[in-house]
Amino acid sequence: MIAGPCSLDTSVVMRFLVGEPVSQYWLARAWIEEQLAAKYPVHVNDHVLAEAYFALQSFYGISKPEALTILLKFSEKSGVIISVLASEVLAFPGIATAKPGFVDRLIHGASQSAGHTLVTFEKSAKKLPATLVL
């Protein structure tokens, strides 16, 4: 066991979420549960959430709304820590059909956190503050 907080890679998150391959699912589940039982938080960064979001859709054929629901439920598990930004974006009403969507809003939020203006070709981003659409 790791004595302290850790960050999960996409491979561990995916095994935990989809249960495949089974042997790795059980290993990931046991390890995560052991960490949480010991009151050690497990962190999942925005890049991992974005990668998991796309993998759930492209590789596992899960719809956008279902992928977002899966990520939200995982993030609500006690001891799983995601960024405030990711929490806000996952909780955004209608995020599954919103334009800009989940990952674009994570990118925008990171840009804002850095004090930058986001420059994009995404027309739907014009509704977001501190954004320049070329």
PAZANU-679927 format. One line per 3 residues: their letters; for each residue x, y, z of C-alpha. Coordinates in steps of 0.02 Angstrom, whole numbers, plus 50000, padded with zeros to 5 digits. Layout:
a = X,Y,Z  ...
//
This chain:
mia = 50000,50000,50000  50052,50179,49967  50060,50278,50129
gpc = 49973,50436,50071  49874,50511,49929  49900,50450,49752
sld = 49844,50490,49576  49763,50359,49466  49813,50331,49286
tsv = 49680,50308,49153  49719,50122,49141  49672,50094,49324
vmr = 49516,50204,49312  49458,50113,49155  49482,49939,49230
flv = 49384,49995,49383  49244,50072,49279  49217,49937,49148
gep = 49272,49779,49238  49385,49721,49098  49498,49628,49095
vsq = 49424,49544,49247  49588,49506,49335  49642,49688,49320
ywl = 49470,49749,49375  49483,49650,49537  49660,49710,49566
ara = 49611,49893,49534  49454,49878,49641  49545,49797,49787
wie = 49685,49924,49781  49568,50074,49771  49458,50006,49910
eql = 49611,49973,50018  49669,50152,49993  49499,50223,50033
aak = 49477,50111,50186  49643,50176,50251  49575,50354,50223
ypv = 49702,50390,50086  49620,50489,49946  49641,50439,49765
hvn = 49656,50585,49646  49599,50582,49465  49659,50728,49361
dhv = 49564,50812,49220  49671,50731,49085  49627,50558,49150
lae = 49442,50603,49157  49448,50667,48978  49539,50512,48917
ayf = 49418,50398,49009  49270,50494,48936  49332,50466,48758
alq = 49381,50284,48791  49210,50242,48863  49132,50306,48702
sfy = 49254,50252,48568  49314,50086,48634  49166,50027,48739
gis = 49025,50104,48635  48949,50194,48783  48844,50349,48744
kpe = 48901,50523,48796  48766,50540,48929  48805,50369,49003
alt = 48993,50402,49000  48967,50565,49094  48853,50480,49219
ill = 48983,50344,49249  49119,50474,49278  49006,50576,49392
kfs = 48961,50423,49498  49144,50374,49510  49193,50550,49561
eks = 49061,50550,49698  49136,50396,49779  49200,50447,49950
gvi = 49388,50473,49943  49398,50497,49755  49460,50674,49723
isv = 49437,50767,49560  49467,50951,49525  49338,51082,49572
las = 49329,51123,49386  49291,50943,49337  49160,50931,49474
evl = 49075,51089,49410  49081,51032,49229  49013,50858,49268
afp = 48872,50939,49367  48831,51065,49229  48648,51043,49180
gia = 48634,50956,49012  48822,50931,48994  48793,50777,48884
tak = 48719,50887,48746  48796,51055,48792  48900,51150,48667
pgf = 49040,51169,48712  49046,50998,48791  49136,50912,48934
vdr = 49315,50913,48871  49303,51085,48790  49242,51155,48956
lih = 49388,51072,49047  49507,51154,48923  49421,51322,48944
gas = 49426,51309,49133  49611,51268,49133  49642,51419,49022
qsa = 49543,51531,49139  49632,51463,49292  49796,51511,49212
ght = 49730,51687,49180  49732,51661,48992  49612,51697,48851
lvt = 49564,51538,48760  49588,51553,48571  49486,51428,48471
fek = 49394,51391,48310  49251,51311,48408  49104,51428,48373
sak = 49007,51364,48523  49145,51428,48638  49097,51609,48604
klp = 48970,51596,48746  49112,51566,48871  49203,51712,48952
atl = 49384,51754,48906  49370,51664,48739  49419,51722,48565
vl = 49343,51627,48420  49447,51648,48262
//
